[in-house]
Amino acid sequence: MQSLPGNTAGMHESSSLRPIVTAGFRYRGLWLTVVLGVVAATLLYVFLAPRKYISEMDILVQNKRGDEQITPSRINGEITINGVTEEQINSEIQLLISRGLANEVVDPGWTSQSETAMSPGQLKTHDKAVIDFEKHLSVNMVRKSNVIHVTYIASDPKTATDTLNLLLTAFLKKQEEIAQPPGTSKFFADQAASYKQQLDQAQEQLAAYQQKNDIVSLPDSEQSLDREINDAQTDLRATDAQISELTNQLGSQTHLLRTIPDSGYGFRARR
């Protein structure tokens, strides 16, 4: 009896699967142990592994100062370009991951302290904290955009959020320092001190003049004069009202006298 080609293929498939099924049944205990071990390890990792929280923020990079380009046109002699280049975005990223900002985030006010006055233990603890911060920080540029995406991983959500807020504050402060020309803060501080000194001298001269001429206070004198003028105006209005009332009474009396008829009798004065 001859077998068909299709039946021959089925027999080959069944013969190739038979050793696998036979090995599965023979070593079913080992297979079950492996499966249960993998499931148990997964459950242990899910329940016992420390939780991690991710805090994210996006920073939009803008060109505050436009690049002026001169053109041959007479009407519009300049063209301002405010585009942001890839180099500028990379510079902002390098600033975000710089050691200076990491020092400020880990220990605010670190840059204002002298490292020579610190002990080796303090420096070692600070360096370890900076390394841990840099390990959990991720700064990337969003493709085809002017946005920098920053993430930080921590064991609790509050720490993650507070850390990114400190990083953002230090980043903005550093940007302000970079944007200011060198020596600007010292110039304004000197000008403010000079103006304050001039104001103090003027106030001292005014106080000496008032004391010399027995002037208590110019604002007080002005207020006193205003009160006197207001009182005089009030008295004047009251006097005008009295005069108007007396004038009306006199007019009414005069009208009554004119209405009295003449009786023809006269009066004599007795001696």
C-alpha positions in Angstrom: 0.0 0.0 0.0 1.4 3.4 -1.0 1.1 6.5 1.1 0.2 9.9 -0.3 2.7 12.7 -0.2 0.6 14.7 2.2 0.4 11.9 4.7 4.2 11.5 4.5 4.6 15.2 5.6 2.2 14.7 8.5 4.1 11.7 9.7 7.4 13.6 9.6 5.9 16.5 11.6 4.5 14.1 14.3 7.8 12.3 14.5 9.7 15.6 15.0 7.4 16.8 17.8 7.3 13.4 19.6 10.8 13.8 21.2 9.9 17.2 22.5 6.7 16.1 24.0 8.3 13.0 25.4 11.1 15.1 27.0 8.4 17.5 28.4 6.6 14.7 30.1 9.7 13.1 31.3 11.2 16.3 32.8 7.9 17.9 33.7 9.0 18.4 37.3 12.1 20.4 36.2 10.0 22.5 33.8 7.5 23.3 36.5 10.2 24.2 38.9 11.8 26.6 36.4 8.5 28.3 35.6 7.5 28.7 39.2 11.0 30.1 40.0 10.7 32.7 37.3 7.2 33.7 38.4 8.4 33.9 42.1 11.4 36.0 41.2 9.2 38.4 39.2 6.8 38.8 42.0 9.5 39.4 44.6 11.1 42.1 42.4 7.7 43.8 41.9 6.9 43.8 45.6 10.3 44.2 47.2 12.1 46.5 44.7 12.3 50.2 45.9 9.8 52.4 44.2 11.1 55.1 41.8 9.4 58.3 40.9 10.2 60.4 37.9 9.9 64.2 37.8 10.0 65.9 34.4 10.2 69.4 33.1 10.6 71.0 29.7 12.7 74.1 29.1 12.1 76.3 26.0 15.2 77.8 24.6 14.7 81.3 23.2 17.1 83.8 21.6 16.6 86.9 23.6 19.1 89.0 21.5 18.5 88.9 17.8 21.3 88.8 15.3 21.4 91.9 13.2 22.2 91.5 9.5 22.9 94.4 7.2 21.3 94.4 3.8 21.8 96.6 0.7 18.2 97.8 0.9 17.7 101.5 1.8 14.3 101.0 3.5 15.0 98.0 5.7 18.7 98.3 6.4 18.7 95.5 9.0 17.1 92.1 9.4 16.8 90.6 12.9 17.1 86.9 13.1 15.8 85.4 16.4 16.2 81.7 15.5 17.9 79.3 17.9 20.7 77.2 16.7 21.6 73.7 17.7 24.8 75.0 19.2 22.8 77.3 21.6 20.7 74.4 22.7 23.7 72.2 23.3 25.2 75.0 25.3 22.1 75.2 27.5 22.3 71.4 28.0 25.9 71.6 29.0 25.0 74.3 31.5 22.3 72.1 33.0 24.6 69.2 33.6 27.6 71.3 34.7 29.3 70.7 38.0 28.5 74.2 39.2 24.7 73.7 39.0 25.1 70.3 40.6 26.9 71.9 43.5 24.1 74.4 44.0 21.4 71.7 43.8 23.0 69.3 46.2 24.2 72.0 48.6 22.7 75.5 48.1 25.3 78.2 48.6 28.2 75.9 48.0 29.8 78.2 45.5 30.0 81.0 48.1 31.9 78.8 50.5 35.6 78.2 50.6 36.7 74.6 50.0 39.9 75.1 51.9 37.9 75.7 55.1 36.1 72.3 54.8 37.2 69.0 56.1 38.0 66.1 53.8 35.0 64.3 55.1 32.7 67.1 54.0 34.2 67.3 50.6 33.9 63.5 50.2 30.2 63.6 51.2 29.5 66.4 48.9 31.2 64.7 45.9 29.2 61.5 46.6 26.0 63.5 46.6 26.9 65.2 43.4 27.7 61.9 41.7 24.4 60.4 42.9 22.6 63.5 41.5 24.2 63.3 38.1 23.4 59.5 38.0 19.7 60.1 38.4 19.6 63.2 36.1 18.8 63.0 32.4 18.9 66.0 30.1 18.0 65.5 26.4 17.1 67.7 23.5 13.7 67.1 21.9 14.2 66.3 18.2 13.4 69.1 15.8 12.4 71.6 18.5 13.9 74.2 20.8 12.8 72.3 23.9 15.1 70.6 26.4 13.6 67.7 28.3 14.9 67.1 31.8 14.0 64.2 34.1 15.1 63.2 37.6 14.5 59.9 39.4 14.1 59.7 43.1 12.7 57.4 45.8 9.8 59.7 46.6 7.9 62.2 44.6 8.6 65.3 46.8 12.4 64.8 46.5 12.1 64.5 42.7 10.1 67.6 42.4 12.1 69.7 44.8 15.4 68.7 43.1 14.2 69.8 39.7 12.9 73.1 41.2 16.4 73.7 42.7 18.0 72.9 39.3 15.7 75.3 37.5 16.4 78.1 40.0 20.1 77.7 39.7 19.9 77.5 35.9 17.9 80.7 35.6 20.3 82.5 38.0 23.3 81.4 36.0 21.6 82.6 32.8 21.1 86.0 34.3 24.8 86.2 35.3 25.8 85.2 31.8 23.5 87.8 30.2 24.9 90.7 32.2 28.1 92.3 30.9 31.1 92.0 33.2 31.2 94.6 35.9 27.6 95.6 35.6 26.6 94.6 39.1 29.6 96.4 40.6 28.8 99.6 38.6 25.2 99.7 39.8 26.2 98.9 43.4 28.7 101.8 43.3 26.1 104.2 41.9 23.5 103.2 44.5 26.0 103.8 47.3 26.9 107.2 45.8 23.3 108.3 45.5 22.6 107.1 49.1 25.5 109.2 50.4 24.3 112.3 48.5 20.8 111.8 50.0 22.1 111.5 53.5 24.1 114.7 53.1 21.1 116.6 51.7 18.9 115.4 54.6 21.6 116.5 57.1 21.8 120.0 55.5 18.0 120.3 55.5 17.8 119.3 59.2 20.6 121.9 60.1 18.7 124.6 58.2 15.5 123.9 59.9 17.1 123.9 63.3 18.9 127.2 62.6 15.7 129.0 61.4 13.4 127.4 63.9 11.5 125.5 61.3 9.8 122.5 62.7 8.8 120.8 59.5 7.9 122.2 56.2 5.1 119.6 55.6 3.7 120.4 59.1 3.7 124.1 58.3 2.0 123.6 55.0 -0.7 121.5 56.7 -1.2 124.2 59.4 -1.6 126.9 56.7 -4.1 124.7 54.8 -6.1 124.2 58.0 -6.2 128.0 58.6 -7.3 128.7 55.1 -10.0 126.1 55.3 -11.3 127.6 58.6 -11.3 131.1 57.2 -13.2 129.9 54.1 -15.7 128.2 56.4 -16.2 131.4 58.5 -16.6 133.4 55.3 -19.3 131.1 54.0 -21.1 131.3 57.3 -20.9 135.1 57.3 -22.3 135.2 53.8 -25.1 133.0 54.8 -26.0 135.3 57.8 -25.8 138.4 55.6 -28.1 136.7 53.0 -30.6 135.8 55.7 -30.6 139.3 57.2 -31.0 140.8 53.7 -34.1 138.6 53.2 -35.6 139.6 56.5 -35.0 143.3 55.8 -36.6 142.9 52.5 -39.7 141.2 54.0 -40.0 143.9 56.7 -39.7 146.7 54.2 -42.5 145.0 52.1 -44.7 144.9 55.2 -44.2 148.5 56.0 -45.2 149.5 52.5 -48.4 147.6 52.8 -49.6 149.5 55.9 -52.1 152.3 54.9 -51.6 155.9 55.9 -54.3 156.8 58.7 -53.6 160.5 58.7 -52.9 160.6 62.4 -49.8 162.0 63.7 -48.0 161.7 66.9 -46.9 164.5 69.1 -44.1 164.4 71.4 -44.9 165.4 75.0 -42.8 167.6 77.0 
